[in-house]
Structures are given as C-alpha cells and as structure tokens.
Amino acid sequence: MNTDSPTVDALLEALPTSVIVYITLLIATYALHVIFMQYTIGGALWTLWAAMRGRFSPTATRDAASLVVRDWLPSAISGAITAGIAPLLFVQIVYQKSFYTANLLLFNRWMMLLPALIVAIYALYVVKAHGSAPYPASAHTRLFERRVVKSFAAAVALALIAYTGFAFVENHLLSLMPQSWPAIYGGSTRGPDFQSVGMRFAMWVFAALPTFAILTLWQLRLGAGNASDADRQIAARPLALLALIGVTVTLVLAFVVWHRAHGANGLLHSRIALGALLTLFVAHLCTVPCWVVIAAQRSISTVLLWSILVMQTMAIIANAVLREAHRLASLAGTDAAPREPAPVGGLAVFLLFTVIGVGAIVWIVRTVARALQNGASQQR
C-alpha cells in the first residue's frame, strides 16, 4: 500500500463545497434506495421459498409473513426503482466520466436492466394474483396454478432482480478502473474478475436479509395482512434466524472485501473511512442479541424492533459512506476524479420539490400505517 497517497479526509478537504454537498446528498439518497432494495432482495428470496412450499394455496396453513411480503413486493421493487433515481442523478454529477464510461463498456448487459426489471415486476404480480380466478378446476390444475406457476414466476423475478444487482456491482467496480478502460475497450483485457463481483454481490444479498427481516416484522407489528399476535409469534423465529445468518455472513464478507480492496488504497489512514467501518461492524453486532431474544422468545416488542431498526439504519448509512470513501480514493489522481460541476441555476426549485417529495412520502406512509392499524383494531 502506498502510504504517501492522500487520505480520503485530505481529498474531501480539497474538494469544492458544491461537490461535498452533492456527495452528501448521494450518500443520503443512496441509503434510502438501499432500504427498498434490500427489502426487495430478501422478499424475493422469501417469496420463492414460500411459493415452493405451497404457502400461497388457499388450503395451506396461514403464513401471514409470506402473504404480506408477497402482496407488498411489487410495490417494494417499484419503490427501489423510484428511490434509485436520485442517487443515479447525483452520481452522474459527481462521477460523470467514470459512471458513463462504465455504462458504455458494459453495453448490452447495462441496456438489459430496464427490460429485466419490467419482467420482474410483472412476474411478482403473477405470484400475487395467479390462480385466484373463481372457476372450477381439477386437482392437477390447481396444483399447477398454486405451486408450479407461482414458483416459476417467483424464480424468474428473483433471477432478474439478482441480475440487476450483479450488473450494478459490476458497473460500480468497472467505474473504479480508469487505468484499464482503454484495454477493456480494445478487448485485450476484461473488466473486474468474477470473484470480486461475486463476493460483493453476495455481501449485498446477505446484508439484505436483516433489513428485510426487521421491515417485515414491523409490517406485522403494524397489522399488515390483519396479522394477529399468533401470526407474529409464528413469523418471529424464522425471520430472526434469517437475520442472524445474514449478519454473520455479511460481517465475514465485509472483512474480506475490505482486506482485498479497501485496505489497499489509503483508507486505513482515513478517520472518516475507519469511523464508517467501525460503525458498520458495531451496528451489526449490536443487533445480534436483539435477534437472539426474538428467536428464543418469539417476542417482537417495540423496544426490540426500534433498537434493530436504528442499528440497521446506521449500518446502511455507514456502508454508503465507506462506499463513497473507497470510490474517492480509487479515482484520486485520475482525470475521472470528482471536480466542481458547471454552475447552473435551479437550486431553490430542487430544494422545494425535495421538501414536497419527502412530505408526500411521509404522508403516504403515515396514512397507510393508520389504515392498517384501524383495520387490525376492527378485526379484533
């Protein structure tokens, strides 16, 4: 490692204030996108597992968690796409050359993202709605509709969501290799190796599991799907065990990824990067006893849920900070490094619509939560 290279702290101090503001907005909006994205990944895995076990059949034992996830998953993937617009805009402003170059080098694999997401959304609606038509059918047809078709649609959705995530990871790593762009374009070398992309992608998948678990438990706690206390107790243990697996594997993979990539470009000498790394590990570790209590007692008290939610949010934000610190360090000294964008107007309009958008989201969430609580109260 070259210890004479500038640290992320020094790089940030040298950047114009406008770039710092854009990087801060990038981190904040990216963290919001990650929350939706992780629920989508975990929900797709859970839905496939439930579909293969026939949990969506009218004759199956009630599984409130699977029903809630199945019904909310199309909205979750739509939310992930919508929440991903803002960080994509900011990354184009701050890292214009590296982002666009990576897109062009990926070419058809990048162009396939939109069709893949469209098909994934429709496949999730097939899982949600197929087989509900009120017409008589033989036992074989019912089996086909309720198990085979739903399982196939869930598998298609999961595969396409995984493809999208894998492509974004490859795009990100490719954008950090400006010295290799000419050779990649000329065909004399390849982009990031499959092992690096696969390891980061696996880290994202396992990191999604605790976020998915806590959001699902909150949904059940708020009465989604008319969940009763018995439904919440049934769902508590498997979701907690899933989260514990996710936390454990994520920490191992995060350490390996840091050792292989982050530790080689000056991040070890950055207070910001080390602070984010420490926050990431501590936040994940602090959720472990909470998940153990939930798994052992099948209890989803508000205190436990809030504790996990806060820690998980801190881990997501810390990961976003670490990601940008790595990107800054990797592009430092190249012509793809961040620089002050051309001055343009419209900041007041942007801030106005930001406030309106955030206010609308808060209002929608509160309205839906109140409706779910009122419905649960009427059921009781």
Secondary structure, DSSP 8 states (H G I E B T S, - for coil): --TTS--HHHHHHHS-HHHHHHHHHHHHHHHHHHHHHHHHHHHHHHHHHHHHTTTTSTTS---HHHHHHHHHHHHHHHHHHHHTHHHHHHHHHHSHHHHHHHHHHHTHHHHTHHHHHHHHHHHHHHHHHTT-S-----HHHHHIIIIIIHHHHHHHHHHHHHHHHHHHHHHHHHHT-GGGHHHHHHTSS-SS-HHHHHHHHHHHHHHHHHHHHHHHHHHHHTTGGG--HHHHHHHHHHHHHHHHHHHHHHHHHHHHHHHHTGGGTTGGG-HHHHHHHHHHHHHHHHHHHHHHHHHHH----HHHHHHHHHHHHHHHHHHHHHHHHHHHHHHTTSTTS-------S-HHHHHHHHHHHHHHHHHHHHHHHHHHHHHHHHH-
